[in-house]
Amino acid sequence: MSKQTQSNWDVIIAGGGPAGFFAAIRCAELNPKLRVLIIEKSSQTLGKVLASGGGRCNVTHACFDPAQLVSFYPRGGMALRGAFTRFQPADTVKWFETHGVKLKTEADNRMFPVTDSSATIADCLRQAATNAGVKVQLGTSLQKAEKNPKGGFNLEVREGAEFFPLQTKKLLIATGSDPKTREIVKSLGHSIEEPVPSLFTFNVNDKRIDGLAGVAVENVTLKMDSLTQSGPMLITHWGLSGPAVLRLSAWGARILFEKKYRSTLTVNWLGDYRLDSALEVLQRNKDWHENARKKIAAQPAFSQIPVRLWKQLTQFIGDKNWGDISKAEMRKLAEELTAGEFAIKGKGIFKEEFVTCGGVNLNEVDFKTMQSRITPDLFFAGEVLDIDGVTGGFNFQSSWTTGWLAGSALAL
């Protein structure tokens, strides 16, 4: 192990991800006298930043009202309400600009570096840490942490096959959803909400969507149990994906886990249409004299439904013209369009954006400082906490916010 990790430290940060780096930089910039060390178990730091957004890094979301911002967090929104008044997306944008990186806002309000490269963000954070005097030790994992009776912590870390002791006055845990760290957190007196997957796609095997991989509908409304989400949806080879599905999976993460990822999904392909308003449109199509001899399957009544999907949703009617559709068939079609039921048979993984819900119980953390309410000088930031947002830059924003708050407090 390098000499830099053989001495005592003022601050040790376990986890070289976005929250850990942000905290380290903030702490070292505020108090340059402090000896700050990041230990990271993998061979590189900021791996999640580099993988995010297909290599573009969805840094944050252009929602600058804390009250509205918290609505994008299935878990942790209440705790973050005050935190976002201290550091929110507008502050993230300003921070990166101050450190030489400009961000841009896309049509859906996701924010990316103007370079469209996640390496820009990772390089910025690494350089800022170096400039602030932060030391980084790769391939080093936290194995044990015990409170020192004289103050601070005695740590045991592992590098390869070897174990080493470390001492620090303050400890920040920012290791994300790491099983080993959860045990360490418990040993320090904290309780853990056991992690389960969040942000995933649905496995659905149904003849109505068979062979339609790649077909997208811009605005659907999905219902499952007491949950409702709206937005774009994509049909895939294995079922359903897209923002509406991902949001529903996030809000329903624990429900679906308990149900072993088996549930009934109700799909309104027409977004906010009700049954009666859909019936009116179908009736107008039937009554329009030019439509009488046109095939129902070839003449969608709603422009928002792609032709290929429409053909399969109307297969039960058979090869009929609009003029020949019965009232019963029309009603069944309206029901199919506004409340079609699909069986969820399992979950898929959503590329590199995969996150979990669960982590350190939020009631045990002071969200003004991110310090433990149970163990003095112990701090938390990022996904190690029971916080998760929907897709769109929200998970990174909670990491920037909690990291910044932790770093501010660690500097004192």
Helices and strands as residue ranges (DSSP letters): G 3-5, E 8-14, H 18-30, E 36-39, H 47-55, E 60-61, H 66-69, G 70-72, H 77-86, H 89-98, E 103-105, E 110-113, H 118-131, E 135-137, E 140-147, E 153-159, E 162-173, H 179-187, E 192-198, E 202-203, E 216-224, E 227-235, E 239-241, H 243-251, H 253-258, E 263-268, H 275-287, G 289-291, H 307-313, G 315-317, G 322-324, H 327-339, E 340-344, E 346-347, G 351-353, E 355-360, G 362-364, E 365-366, E 371-372, E 378-380, G 382-384, H 394-410
